[in-house]
Amino acid sequence: MEQRTGPLDNAILETGSAVPIPNPVPAGWLAQPGELTPLGAPATYHSVPHAAMGLRLAYRQFVLSESASELGESMDLYQSSWNSVVRHAAVIRQIVDMVDVNEVRAAAVLWNAIDQKALDSAFRIVLCEREPHAGKNLATHVWKEYGLNSSPFHPEDGTQPARSGTSTDNNAAWHRASHGMCNGCGMLTISDSQRRKLHRTMERHQELFDLSPMYLQTTGKQAALWPIMTIVAKGVAEHVIPRSRGGATEISNLTNCCACCNYTRGDTCLSAMGAPAYDRPDEEARAQAQSIL
């Protein structure tokens, strides 16, 4: 368990909305001094996934009034799930590096050591999924309580939202990132092209790679788990300003993010979550964020 901070439950930062902080909270979940949201206010949390975990914990503490032991259990579950996902992403990077130099058997050994069902469970926890409360997912209540459900952007001229990102966009954003790191949380990621190559390799060598674990989809159908294992580590071209808020699908508005940052954020404004700004390609993009977010 990481070191926890002192009493922070009354801390509210000027980020456009109150950003609650549970008490206690792992110190690693909080932003470093000097980190700013896209609107230039002090950031509260280290990244979007940490904000999502912190806000869920705050909801449990301040709204549900859970006991200290219950809060501790949830905190430990969130932290251990996050640790598992980060370690897994690093392993996938190792596997990709091995495949790149044709060390397929060594890559298979690493792959087969992955507990796919346990990792899938950890991934879902980080993504705020499968955490039922009062007939809905807990995150649904949290987002409503703290006003994080952003309204779609409707420009006066009737302009349609920008196109969705493509594999080309994903690869371009990944290559701009330092060592393929997520610009949200710092997790190691693999490029879209690397993921596709890894999939081809595993499908050609199914006698070496264990592709058998399955999971139950929400539709009630069984599906293979192994593609989820690589999604966890995949770099995605994240819209700095969401498409639903008028953000463009062009390199000045795209940055490399991991699946945890991308999926957890959705269309939510980073400032509303108290999360730091992604890397800003230029001052024009920052000015646009200040005018829209």
N, C-alpha and C positions, 0 to 999 in steps of 0.2 A: 504494500500500500504506500502511495506517495505521501509526502508530508502534506498536512492539511492546514489551511489558513485559520486565522482567528475569526471573531464574529464579523461577518460581512453581510448579514441578512438585511441591513438597512441601506445597503449601497445601491443607489440608483444613479445611472449616468445619463447625461444629456445626449441621447442618441436618437431622439425622435419619439421614443417611448420608454417607459420604465423597463429596465432589464434586471430582473431579480436574480440574486445569487443565493444559493442555499448555504446553510451553515451547519456542519462544516462542508468543505468542498476540496477535492484534490488540487493542490497548487498548480499542477500541470494543466489543468483545465482553463486557467485564467490567462488573459493576455499579458504580455510583457509591458512594462512601463514604456510609454512612447508609441505603442501600436495604436493606430487610428482606424476608425470605420471609414467607409467611402465618403461620408459627410464631414470627416475631419474631427469627429469627437473621439475621446478616449475609448478604445475597445474594451469590452468586458471579458470576453472569452477568447481562448487561443485560436479557435477555428469554428466552422459551422457544426461539425459533429460534437465538439465539446460544448458549444452553446446548446445544442439539442439535448445533450445529456444533462447539462446544468439546469436548463429550464424545466425538464421533466422532473428533476429532483426537487427544484424549487416548488413546483406544483404539488408534489407529494407532501412537502413540508408545510407550505403556507395555505394551501387550499384543502388538501385531504387530511392535514394534521396527523400524519403518520408518526409513529413512535420513533425514537432514536435508533432502536434496533432495526426497525423496518427500513428506515432511511439508509442505515449502514449496509444492509443487505442489497438494496437497490444500487447504491453507490459502488459497492464491490463488484456487482454484476456488470454494470456499465463499464467500469474500469478494466476488468478482466476481458470483457468482450472486445474493447478497443485495443488492448494489448495484443490479443490474438489476431486481430485483423492486420495490425501493423506488421507483426512478425510474419504473417502469411504473405503479405505483399512482398516482403524482402525475399522470401523463399521463391516466389514465382519469378522474381527478377533473376535469381540464381539459376533457376531452371531454364529461363529464356537464354541466358548467357551460355549455358552448356549446350543447348540446342544449336545456337549460332556457330559453335565450333565443332559440331557434330558429335558431341559426347552424349548421345541419346540414352545409352544405358544408365549412365550416371544421373542424367536428368530424371529418368524413370524411377530410380531409387528414391530421390528426393520427393517426387510426386506421390509415390505410393505410401510415403510416411505421413501424408496429410490425412487428418481425420476430417473427411469432407462434411459429415453431418454436424459435427461439433463446430466447424468453422462456419457453416451455413447459419447455424443458430446464433453464433456471435455476430455475424454480419447483419442478421435481421434485427438484433438488439440495437446495434449502432444506428441502423436505418430507421429506428423508431417503429418497427413492425412487430406484430405478434405480441403486443403488450395490451391485452384487453382491459377495458375499464368502462363500466356503465353502458354496456352495449356497443361501444365503439373502441377504436384504438386510443390508447392514452394520449398519444401525440395530438389527436384531433381536438381533445379537450384543452390541451396545453396551448396549442396555436390559437384557439378561440379566446382563451382566458387572457393571453398576453398580446392579442391583436396582431398576430403574425400572418393572418390570411390576407395577402395583398390583393387589391382589386386590379383586374386587367386594365392595361393602358389602352385608351380609345382616343387616338389622335383626331383632331377636328376635321382633317382633310380625308378621313376614312381610309388612311393607309393601312394595309394589312400587315400583320406581324411578319418579321423576317423569316426566311426559310429555316428549317431545322439544320443542325450541324451534320456534316457527312464524315465519312472515314478520312477524307482528305483534310478536313478541318481538324479532326482529332490528331492526325499525324503532325500537322503544321504546328498546332499548339504544343504538342509534346516535345517537338524538336526545339522550340523556343525556350522550354523550361530547363533550368539548371539540372543536369544529370537526370532528366525525366522526373523530377520531383513534383508533387502536387503543390501548387502555389497557394492552396488554402491551408493545409495542415502539415505539409512537409513529407507526407508518405511517399515512398518510392512507387513509381508506376511503370507499366510497360506500354509501348505504343500500340495503336490499333494494328499496325502491320506486324509487329512482333506477336501479338495475340493470335492473329490469323495464321501465322507461320507455325506457332506452337500447336494450334488445333490440328493443322494438317499433319504435323509430325506425329501427334498422339493417335490420330485416326489411322495413319499408316502403320503404326507400331502398337496396335491394341494388345498384342501379346505381351508387351512390356508395361504399358500404362493401365492402371486400374481405372476403368471408366464405368464401373458397374453401379456405384451408389445412386439411389433414386430419392426423390422427394415428392411430396404431395402438393400439387398446385392448388390455388384457391378454387379452380374449376372442378377439383376432385380427380384430376388426371395425374398419373405418375409421369415424372420427367427426370432426365439425367441431371445429376448434380454438377458434373465436372465443368460445364460451361460457366456456372456461377463462380467456381473457384478462380477462374481467370478474370471474370468481370470485376471481382474484388480489387484486383491489381491494375485494372485497365485505366489508362489516362483518357480523359474525356475533355473535349473542347467546351469549357464552361463559358456561358455568356456572362460577362461581368455585370452588364445591365441586362436583366432577363428579357427574352423575346416578348413576353406578355406585358412588359413595361416599355416597349418600344425599342429595345436593344437590337443592334444590327448583328447579322452573322457575317462578320468580317474580322480580320486579324486584330484590328485595334480594340475589338470588344470581346476577344476570345482569349482564354488562358487555360493552361493545363490543370485539371483537377482530378482527384481520385473519385471513385464511385461513391464513397461515403460523403464527401463534400457535395458532389453534384446531386445525388438523389435526396439527401437530407434537406438541402436548401430548397429545392423546387423553385418556386417563383418568389420566395420570401426575400425581402431586402436585407442585405447584410447588416445595415445600420440598425434595423429593427431588432435583430438578433444580438446585437452587440458584438458582432464578429469583425475582425480586421479586414480591410480592403485587400482584394487580390492585387497581384502586381499590376501596375498601371503602365501600359505601353507608351502613353504620351499624355501631355497636359490637356489636350483636347478631350480625351476620354474622361479625365477627372472632372473637367468642367461640365461635361454632359451628365455625369453621375450626379453632380451637385444640383443640376437643374431638374432632374427627373426623380431621383430617389427620395 
